[in-house]
Amino acid sequence: PIRPACIAKACGAALVLQRRIPMMGYEQLVAEARRLLSDAIAARYRGDLHANKVRQQAYADGYMRALGDAGLLSQRELLELVVETRRSIESAPAEPRIAAAG
């Protein structure tokens, strides 16, 4: 079978594939951004491996960049979201930790 990418290259035109992708509402977009930010900040406070912290930060940064570039959230709204998320994580009670025996 001929793949759509091959047809697009052969024709020299962009090929638009029609798919049934459900669209996310504004609240869902903000909730997803908040979740990604929360994961990134929590990874930092948990002391995860550097690679894990960087990956979570990159996911959050990329998602927020896409929201900003698409005009769905302003820079001010994104900054407020970051501040809210950081405050909620920093004000959460710390989990008790058991010291390693030895």
LINKA-V123772 format. One record per residue. N is the residue number from 0. RES is the residue in one small letter. PSI is psi in radians with two decimals (none if undefined). D_CENTER is the distance of its C-alpha to the mean C-alpha in whole Angstrom. Layout:
# LINKA-V123772
n & res & psi & d_center
N & RES & PSI & D_CENTER
N & RES & PSI & D_CENTER
This chain:
# LINKA-V123772
n & res & psi & d_center
0 & p & 2.62 & 36
1 & i & 2.25 & 34
2 & r & 2.56 & 31
3 & p & -0.62 & 29
4 & a & -0.64 & 28
5 & c & -0.67 & 31
6 & i & -0.76 & 33
7 & a & -0.71 & 30
8 & k & -0.74 & 32
9 & a & -0.67 & 35
10 & c & -0.36 & 35
11 & g & 0.30 & 33
12 & a & 2.75 & 31
13 & a & 2.42 & 28
14 & l & 2.21 & 28
15 & v & 2.08 & 26
16 & l & 2.26 & 25
17 & q & 2.09 & 25
18 & r & 2.74 & 23
19 & r & 1.53 & 23
20 & i & 2.11 & 19
21 & p & 2.40 & 18
22 & m & 2.50 & 17
23 & m & 2.48 & 14
24 & g & 2.99 & 16
25 & y & -0.81 & 15
26 & e & -0.65 & 14
27 & q & -0.68 & 12
28 & l & -0.78 & 10
29 & v & -0.70 & 10
30 & a & -0.70 & 10
31 & e & -0.73 & 7
32 & a & -0.73 & 5
33 & r & -0.69 & 8
34 & r & -0.78 & 7
35 & l & -0.72 & 4
36 & l & -0.77 & 7
37 & s & -0.76 & 10
38 & d & -0.73 & 9
39 & a & -0.77 & 9
40 & i & -0.72 & 12
41 & a & -0.67 & 14
42 & a & -0.64 & 14
43 & r & -0.77 & 15
44 & y & -0.47 & 18
45 & r & -0.36 & 19
46 & g & 0.62 & 20
47 & d & 2.94 & 18
48 & l & 2.62 & 19
49 & h & -0.74 & 18
50 & a & -0.69 & 16
51 & n & -0.69 & 14
52 & k & -0.77 & 13
53 & v & -0.69 & 12
54 & r & -0.82 & 10
55 & q & -0.69 & 8
56 & q & -0.69 & 8
57 & a & -0.70 & 8
58 & y & -0.85 & 4
59 & a & -0.79 & 3
60 & d & -0.80 & 6
61 & g & -0.72 & 6
62 & y & -0.78 & 4
63 & m & -0.63 & 7
64 & r & -0.73 & 9
65 & a & -0.71 & 9
66 & l & -0.71 & 10
67 & g & -0.80 & 12
68 & d & -0.58 & 14
69 & a & -0.13 & 15
70 & g & 0.29 & 16
71 & l & -0.56 & 14
72 & l & 2.45 & 14
73 & s & 2.92 & 16
74 & q & -0.65 & 16
75 & r & -0.76 & 17
76 & e & -0.70 & 15
77 & l & -0.75 & 12
78 & l & -0.71 & 14
79 & e & -0.66 & 16
80 & l & -0.73 & 12
81 & v & -0.80 & 12
82 & v & -0.81 & 16
83 & e & -0.81 & 16
84 & t & -0.76 & 13
85 & r & -0.75 & 15
86 & r & -0.71 & 18
87 & s & -0.62 & 17
88 & i & -0.73 & 17
89 & e & -0.49 & 19
90 & s & -0.19 & 22
91 & a & 2.46 & 21
92 & p & 2.44 & 24
93 & a & 2.50 & 24
94 & e & 2.41 & 25
95 & p & 2.41 & 28
96 & r & 2.49 & 28
97 & i & 2.19 & 31
98 & a & 2.52 & 33
99 & a & 2.38 & 34
100 & a & 2.44 & 37
101 & g & none & 39
